[in-house]
Amino acid sequence: MKSFLKALILLPVVALVTLFAVANREPVAVQVDPYEWFGIGPAISLPLFAIVFLALAVGVVLGGSAVWLSQGRHRKAARLHAREAARLRDEAERLRASAATSTSADLVPSSIR
């Protein structure tokens, strides 16, 4: 069911992206310095869809990096909690093992005997 829904959403998106790429395949000039104020190199000629896809890819990478960096404190807290849980789990297992090996006479206080 999940793969069907994924296909139901992705197929129209792929069709639209393909139509966009076919409709915008004429080359356009991309220039770093359009007014030649700084005298930076010549223009690069690329199809418009390649420029748009490249801009989207750069945006996804920059956005993902920003989110990853902003969530660093949460990942650090999760690591600390995981270490603490592992330490407490080990301590509980050690206490269970020591309780299982001790006899019931050891558990009764000597004043009651």
N, C-alpha and C positions, 0 to 999 in steps of 0.2 A: 504494500500500500504506500509505503514511504517513497519507494523508487518511482511509483506511478505519479505521485504528487510532484516529485522533483522534476520528472520529465514533463509534466503538464505545465510547470512554470518555466523551465529552462528552454523548451523547444520554441515558444514564441520569442523569448529573449534572443536566442541564437538566430532566429529568422530575421528579427529587426536589426541585429548587429550586422548580419550578412547583407541585408538590403542597404544599410547605411554605408558599408564599405564599398559596395558596387556602385552606388550613386555618387560617392565622393572619392573617386580614384584619380581625379585630375591632380597633377602636381602643383603645389603652391610653394612659394619661396619663404623659408624661415630664416630670419636674420636676427642676430643677437643685438645688433646696433642699427635699427632701421633708419636713423637720421645721420649715421656715420659721424657722430660727435667724437667718438673715441677711436675711430679707424679700425674697428675690429673686423676681422676676416669676411670673406664672401658669404652670400646666402646659401643655404642648403635647400635643395628642391626635393620635397617629399610629397606623397599623396596625402590629402587632407585627412582621410581616415587613419592613416598611420600616426599623424600628429595628435589626433584626438585620442587614439588608443594609448599612445605613449604618455600623454598628459594624465589619462585615467590611471595608468599603471604607476606613475610617479606619485599621484595622489593617494592611491591605495597603500603604497609602501610608506610614504610619510605619515599617513594617518595611523597605520598599524604600528609604526615605530613610536608615535606619540602616545598611543594607548598603552603599549607595552611599557614605556618608561613611566607613565603616570601610575601604573598599577604595581610598581616595584615594591612599595611598602606592604601591599597586601600579600604578595608572594613571599616576602621576608617573614611576615607574621605567620603565614601558613607553614613555612619551613620550621619555624620555632615551635609552633603548636604540634607539628608532627613529631619533632624530636622529643618534646615533653611527653606526648602520648606514648611513644615507644619506650621511654624511660619508665613511666608509670606502669605500663604493661609488663615490662621485665621485672619490676619490683613486685607486682602482684603475683606473677608466676613464681618468683622466688619465695614469697611468703606462703603461697599455697603448697609449694613443695616442702618447705620446712614444717608447715602445719601437718602435712600428711605423714611425715616421718616421725614426728613427736608422738609420744603415747598419751593416752587420755589422763594417766596419772600425773604427767608433767603439767597438764593444764589445771589440775585441782590445786588450790593453794594449800600449803603445808599446815596452816592453822585449822583447816577443816578436817584433815585426816585424823 
